[in-house]
Amino acid sequence: MKRFLEFGGVAAAIVLIAFGAAAIVLGANGKHTVGTSLKLEQITGTPDMTPAAIKGEAKSAGLDLSKITLPTCTVANKAVNTGARARCFAQYMRIHTLEATGGVPYALMPRYATADGKGTNDATKALMSNGKPVDNAARNLWVTETALTTALNTSYMADQLGNFGIVVGIALLLSGIGFLIVAVGGIRTESWLAVWYTERRVKAGKHTPAVSA
């Protein structure tokens, strides 16, 4: 039973090392996929995508800075090819959309357009085109912005999951190596003690039964 447990420890160590290596490979592959996919979109930050520039723009657009969160990162004139840059770009997109819609979020925007530009949720009071109420273009802008920023934020999440996989993989790998050292060390120590004990008995002139290593 003791021997079974010893070799069971070696087997468990091998499994930990295998899972650790697999987690590292999968995490690295996930990060590579995110980077490759973002590069294909050829996204580059606009010159105003710096904290100072966007703050000035938001003020000029009449936004209440106390009610919005301005980005603190910078992607101005930089290629968006990592999860972190994708998230940063998405934050600037939100500010740009708020500037275009007068600081009104999607949930508070009227569905239809009106002649006075205020919009309405009453189809009978909306502008008509071919007998149908005209959609609020600013509201539709939010739909596009939400779709794009969701995709960018998903890239960030996938990139972070890749990092998490690599960290977990390293932890499993190190744990497996440590477990293996302890398990193999225990087996070797027992074998050494058995040899030492036998030699001592022989030198003392005493008979000792064969001890299995």
C-alpha positions as MATLAB code, in Angstrom:
seq = 'MKRFLEFGGVAAAIVLIAFGAAAIVLGANGKHTVGTSLKLEQITGTPDMTPAAIKGEAKSAGLDLSKITLPTCTVANKAVNTGARARCFAQYMRIHTLEATGGVPYALMPRYATADGKGTNDATKALMSNGKPVDNAARNLWVTETALTTALNTSYMADQLGNFGIVVGIALLLSGIGFLIVAVGGIRTESWLAVWYTERRVKAGKHTPAVSA';
ca = [
       0.000    0.000    0.000;
       2.843    2.351    0.877;
       4.554    1.706   -2.428;
       1.259    2.343   -4.232;
       0.921    5.739   -2.545;
       4.498    6.660   -3.430;
       4.046    5.975   -7.120;
       0.588    7.521   -6.954;
       2.299   10.756   -5.884;
       4.579   10.566   -8.923;
       1.572   10.007  -11.185;
      -0.281   12.970   -9.643;
       2.783   15.169  -10.189;
       2.948   14.158  -13.852;
      -0.753   14.965  -14.281;
      -0.273   18.417  -12.697;
       2.680   19.135  -14.974;
       0.674   18.035  -18.032;
      -2.331   20.174  -17.097;
      -0.066   23.132  -16.347;
       1.654   22.890  -19.715;
      -1.715   22.564  -21.470;
      -3.132   25.613  -19.661;
      -0.109   27.703  -20.659;
      -0.399   26.655  -24.307;
      -4.159   27.315  -24.414;
      -3.759   30.706  -22.720;
      -1.008   31.773  -25.107;
      -3.051   30.565  -28.072;
      -6.083   32.544  -26.872;
      -4.036   35.737  -26.593;
      -2.578   35.146  -30.051;
      -6.077   34.694  -31.505;
      -7.242   37.972  -29.939;
      -4.249   39.865  -31.301;
      -4.587   38.347  -34.775;
      -8.323   39.088  -34.961;
      -7.841   42.707  -33.881;
      -5.056   43.256  -36.412;
      -7.381   42.113  -39.215;
      -9.781   44.966  -38.365;
      -6.980   47.551  -38.873;
      -8.242   49.808  -36.072;
      -6.158   52.850  -35.185;
      -6.883   55.308  -32.405;
      -7.832   58.825  -33.478;
      -5.602   61.769  -32.445;
      -8.083   62.861  -29.759;
      -7.870   59.562  -27.878;
      -5.797   60.929  -25.016;
      -7.174   61.893  -21.566;
      -6.407   65.586  -22.052;
      -7.829   65.822  -25.578;
     -11.046   63.947  -24.836;
     -11.672   66.056  -21.734;
     -11.480   69.218  -23.815;
     -13.812   67.759  -26.440;
     -16.321   66.659  -23.831;
     -16.389   70.155  -22.330;
     -16.826   71.721  -25.760;
     -19.723   69.377  -26.463;
     -21.448   70.544  -23.292;
     -21.214   67.236  -21.457;
     -21.494   67.199  -17.675;
     -18.111   65.786  -16.693;
     -19.377   64.946  -13.203;
     -21.781   62.393  -14.666;
     -19.465   60.579  -17.057;
     -16.256   58.619  -16.653;
     -13.496   59.788  -18.960;
     -10.828   57.335  -20.161;
      -7.430   57.475  -18.460;
      -5.631   55.377  -21.084;
      -4.166   56.497  -24.423;
      -4.507   54.937  -27.876;
      -4.057   58.049  -30.010;
      -2.502   57.067  -33.364;
      -1.828   53.555  -32.035;
      -2.861   50.276  -33.641;
      -5.526   48.484  -31.626;
      -3.954   45.015  -31.543;
      -4.266   43.956  -27.909;
      -7.129   43.393  -25.504;
      -6.103   46.356  -23.357;
      -6.071   48.727  -26.331;
      -9.408   47.363  -27.518;
     -10.975   48.184  -24.157;
      -9.398   51.629  -24.183;
     -10.701   52.324  -27.695;
     -14.194   51.254  -26.577;
     -14.107   53.767  -23.716;
     -13.334   56.595  -26.145;
     -16.091   55.417  -28.487;
     -18.605   55.865  -25.688;
     -17.494   59.447  -25.090;
     -17.685   60.189  -28.823;
     -21.228   58.816  -28.901;
     -22.255   60.897  -25.880;
     -20.889   63.959  -27.668;
     -22.939   63.122  -30.761;
     -26.143   62.556  -28.772;
     -25.867   65.494  -26.394;
     -24.958   63.327  -23.425;
     -28.193   61.322  -23.585;
     -27.748   57.532  -23.250;
     -29.648   55.029  -25.363;
     -32.250   54.182  -22.712;
     -33.362   57.821  -22.427;
     -33.530   58.610  -26.117;
     -36.901   58.837  -27.893;
     -37.501   56.246  -30.584;
     -38.688   58.507  -33.396;
     -37.418   61.749  -34.959;
     -39.428   64.976  -34.871;
     -39.246   68.287  -36.725;
     -38.001   70.140  -33.651;
     -35.169   67.649  -33.171;
     -36.309   66.609  -29.689;
     -37.710   63.256  -30.758;
     -40.717   61.368  -29.458;
     -41.922   57.900  -28.535;
     -45.340   58.642  -30.034;
     -45.417   57.414  -33.621;
     -48.283   59.801  -34.477;
     -46.125   62.831  -33.638;
     -43.035   61.662  -35.488;
     -41.738   62.705  -38.880;
     -43.155   60.499  -41.587;
     -41.464   58.922  -44.602;
     -43.528   56.847  -47.022;
     -46.247   56.638  -44.400;
     -43.912   55.343  -41.667;
     -42.427   57.155  -38.665;
     -38.766   58.078  -39.066;
     -36.377   56.460  -36.601;
     -34.258   58.644  -34.372;
     -30.844   58.544  -36.061;
     -29.051   59.462  -32.837;
     -30.674   56.497  -31.092;
     -29.535   54.190  -33.866;
     -26.020   55.540  -33.343;
     -26.115   54.031  -29.867;
     -27.077   50.653  -31.312;
     -23.997   50.681  -33.522;
     -21.764   51.932  -30.707;
     -23.003   49.254  -28.310;
     -22.394   46.480  -30.823;
     -18.856   47.642  -31.578;
     -17.826   48.344  -27.986;
     -19.240   44.991  -26.871;
     -17.036   43.254  -29.434;
     -14.005   45.246  -28.289;
     -14.690   44.555  -24.616;
     -15.117   40.877  -25.408;
     -11.652   40.928  -26.952;
     -10.330   42.417  -23.722;
     -12.077   39.721  -21.683;
     -10.670   36.972  -23.909;
      -7.187   38.458  -23.606;
      -7.479   38.543  -19.813;
      -8.722   34.950  -19.758;
      -5.618   34.039  -21.743;
      -3.478   35.719  -19.083;
      -5.385   33.874  -16.374;
      -4.826   30.561  -18.152;
      -1.090   31.218  -18.360;
      -0.868   32.135  -14.672;
      -2.853   29.066  -13.619;
      -0.738   26.918  -15.924;
       2.478   28.180  -14.346;
       1.053   27.517  -10.867;
       0.072   23.961  -11.828;
       3.421   23.371  -13.485;
       5.385   24.502  -10.453;
       3.110   22.541   -8.128;
       3.611   19.415  -10.225;
       7.382   19.829  -10.255;
       7.425   20.354   -6.503;
       5.159   17.361   -5.963;
       7.424   15.235   -8.153;
      10.534   16.281   -6.230;
       8.887   15.382   -2.929;
       7.558   12.061   -4.206;
      10.804   10.943   -5.857;
      12.818   12.271   -2.928;
      10.726   10.212   -0.536;
      11.293    7.030   -2.534;
      15.035    7.632   -2.751;
      15.292    8.470    0.938;
      13.553    5.247    1.886;
      15.892    3.260   -0.380;
      18.963    4.976    1.104;
      17.786    4.299    4.634;
      17.206    0.652    3.798;
      20.765    0.308    2.447;
      22.228    2.143    5.434;
      20.329   -0.026    7.880;
      21.469   -3.206    6.143;
      25.126   -2.090    6.149;
      24.968   -1.278    9.829;
      23.541   -4.701   10.629;
      26.214   -6.424    8.557;
      29.025   -4.513   10.251;
      27.605   -5.441   13.611;
      27.726   -9.093   12.560;
      24.024   -9.525   12.843;
      21.844  -11.309   10.367;
      19.273   -9.121    8.709;
      16.594  -10.104    6.291;
      16.775   -8.676    2.786;
      15.129   -5.314    2.653;
      13.372   -4.350   -0.522;
      14.402   -1.020   -1.987;
];
